[in-house]
Amino acid sequence: MVRVERHDIKNIQNFIKLGFESELSDLPSKPESALATWKMARGVQIDLERLAVLGSLVPAPTEVRRAIRIASDCIACLFSCGAGQPSVLIDGKPVAFDSVSDNSILNASEWIDAFYLGCIARRTENLDALCKIPLQMIRQSTTVDLDFRYSFVETLQAMHLKWPNPETGELLLSALEQTDPDQYILRAPDWVLSLDVEQLGLLGRFLSGDTVAFESALIKAVHSHKQFWSKKEDRRKDSTGFLSFPLTAIASLAYDNGFRFDLDSEYVPMWLVTGESAR
């Protein structure tokens, strides 16, 4: 068993506890409010992702799993409505809106995050809906992403819809090539090289079917995540780094396909990876 400790966050433990309790008190009303407007759905998604992160520190598995499921519903619904497709249900209920007037949120990075949430939540219907979203619509977002993220979207869509397929590996290789700082201008290169590249490499190990190599790549990616989020004082206090949705999602995907690995880390909670109560 390989243990990767979370970086030191002791000085803000009280903030975490109070933040979680505040978000948790609003949880019962969140699903219903998300049905009203796309802005409300977006707000609920953001709030519940924060609840999930803070709840992973408590830890509060039941509440975290529910928060991730509803957050997954919300963002998948926004994409389906934005594409003019039948809207995804939020917590099993239809929404009152059928469009999204701000396409800035319907970008490649947000789509990838939505895919990750769907993997962790085991929301196959959400993943199906996301993979029907035309890449052209995502490219038309007013939020312009780096080239490799569009290739990454294509990779994940191909993987979900057609895997196993040689095309999936080719798309992944293209995405990796586009993270080369010598060939492409990268905004926030530290983020891309420390986090995105590790995710792409881990996904490649999954697609290869090599469980031993996957475990090594997962441990390496978790160490890289820790190194990135502990490098600076402001990062150490940023709740975004407390739980890795991307690595947890890819590990969940691998676990559901028979991969097994010995990792103990709060960044990638095994109670989320196994998804036992999410089925």
N, C-alpha and C positions, 0 to 999 in steps of 0.2 A: 504494500500500500504506500503510495507516494502522497505525502502531506504538503500542501502549499497553503501557508497561513495567509489570511487577508492582511493587507497593510494596516498599520496602527491607526485606529480611529477613536481611541479612548477618550480624547478630549471633547468629542461631540456625541458621546453616548446618550446624554440626556436629551439633546436635540433630536436624535434619532427616535428615542422612545416617545417623546411628545409628538413628533411629526407623524409617527405611525398611528398613535392613538387618535389624533385628529382626523387623519385620512380614513381610519377604520370606522369612526363614528358616522361618516357620511356614506359608507359603502352600501347600506341597504337601499338608499334612494338613487344611487348612481345609474343602475340599468334603466330605470324608468325615465329619468331625465335625459338620458342619451338618445331616446327615441324621438325627441321633439324637433331638434334642428341639427344640421351638420356641425354647427359651432359647438353645440352642447356635446355631441358625440366626440368631437375632437378634444374638448376639455376633459371629458370623462376618461378618455384614453390616456391622456397625459397624467391625470391624477392617479389613475389605477396603476400605471407603470411605476410611479413614485411609491405608491403603497406597497407594490410587490418588492421593490428594492429594499425599502425600509423593513418590510416584514420578513425578508430573508435574513435580516440581522437579529430579529427577536429571539428565535425564529417562530413564524406563524404559518406553517405549511398550508393549512386549509384556506386561510384568508388569501395567501399569496396565489395559490392555484386559481381561486375564483377571480381574483383581480386580473390575472393574466388572461383567463378565458374571455372575460368581458372586454378587456382592452383589445384583444385580438379581434373580437367581433366588431368593435367600433372602427378600427382602422381599415379592416377588410370591407366594411360597409361603405366607408368614405370612398375607397377606390372603386368599388362596384358602382356606386351612384355617380361618381365622376366620369365613369366610362359609359354611362347610360345603360347599364346592365341591371338585371333584377338585383335588388339590394339584399345584402347579407342580413340575416336576422341578428338582432342584438339580444343576447340572453334568451333566445327563442321567440322573440317578438318582432313584428315588422315595424319599420320606422315610419315617421310621418313625412319624411322628406325624400325626394328622388333626384336631387342634384347637389352639387358642391360648387359654390360660386367663387371659391379661391383655390385655383389649381396649384398655388405655390406649395401646398402640403402634399400634392400628389406627385412626388419626385422619386428618383431612383433610390436614394438613401432611405427614405421613408418606406418605400416598397420593400426593401430588403429587411428593414426592421419589422415590418408587418409579417413577412414570411417567417422570420425567427419566432415571433410571438405565436403564430399558428402552429409551428413545430412543437414548441414547449407545451402549448395548450392541447395538442392533438386535435385541432380543429381542421379536419380534412376538408370540410366544406369551405372553410375560409381560404385554405391553400388552393383549392380548385378555382375559386372565384378570382383570387389574385393572379393565378396563372393564365386567366383568360383576358387579363388587361393588356391591351396592345402596347408594345414598347413605344410606339409613336406617340401615344397619349402621354406617357411618362416623359418623353423627350420634349414635349410641348409645355411642360411645367415651367413657370417663371423662375423656379429654383433650378439653376444649372449645376449639374453634378460633374464630377470628374469622369473621363471616358470609361475607366475600368468599371465604374459602378453600373453603367448601362449593360456592359458585357456580363457583369455579375448577375444582373436581373435575368438576362437571357439564359445564363447557366442554370440558375435555380428553376426557371420555368421549364427548361428542357429536362432537367433532372426529375422534376415532379411529374411531368406529363409523359415522358418517353424513356426514362431511365430503366434498364441500362441501354445506352446508346453511345457510340463513339463520338457523336456530335457534342455530347455534354462535356466530355474531356477537352475537346478542341476549344469550346467556348470558355471553359475555365482557364486553359492555357493562355488564351487571348487576353482574358481579364488580368491574369498575373503579369503578362508582358507589359500591359499598360500601367503597371505600378512602378515601372523602372524609372527612377528619378533622372537618369541620364538621357532618357528618350522623351519623357513627358514632364510637363510642369505640374507639380503636385501642390495643391493647397494643403497646409498642415501636414507636411511629409512625415513628421514624427508619428502622427496618428495613423497615417496610411501604412507605414512600414512596420509599426509596432503592433497594430491591431488588425487592419484589413488584410494585410499580406498573410498574417498568421491564420486568419479565418479561411482564406482561399486555399492555403496549403493544407489545412486540416480537412477541408472539404475534398480536396484531391485525394488524400489518404482514404477517406471514406469511399469515394468512387472507385478506388483501386481494389477495395475489398481486403486490404492488408490490415488485419486487426492489430498486429504488433506495432506496425509503423504508425497506425492511427493513435494508439495509446501514447507513444513517444511524442507525436506531434501535438496531442492534446496537452500533455504536461508542459511542453515547451511553450505552447500558446498561452497557458495559464500563467507561467512565469513571466512571459512578455507583457501580459495584461497587468500583472502586479507591478512590474518595473515601470511601465508607462504611468500608471495612476499613483505611484508613490514617488515619482521623480521630483515633483514640485509641491510646495505647501498647499496651494490652491487646489491642485488635483487631488491631494490626499483627502480633502474635505468635500469633494464633489461626489454626491451620491451616485452619479452615473457609473463610477468605477467600483462600487461596492458589490455589484452582481453583474456578471457578464451574460447578457441575454444571447449574444451571438454564439459564444462557446457552449452555453447550456443548450441552445437550440440544435447545434450540429451534433453535440454529444447525445441528445435525445433522439435525433434522427438515426444516428449510428446504433444506439441501444435498441431501438425498435426493429432494426435490421440484423439483430443478433450479435453485435459487437459487445464485448465486455472489457472493462478496464478498471484498474485499481487506482483511483484518484480520490483524495479527500480534500476538498477545498470549498470554502464558503462562496467563492466566485462562481463555482459550478456545482450547486447543491444536487447531490444524488437523488434526493427526494423529488426534485423536479425532473431530473434526467430519466428516472424510471417511469414517471408518470402513472403510477399504479392507480391512484384515485381519479385520474383524469379520463380513464377509459369508460 
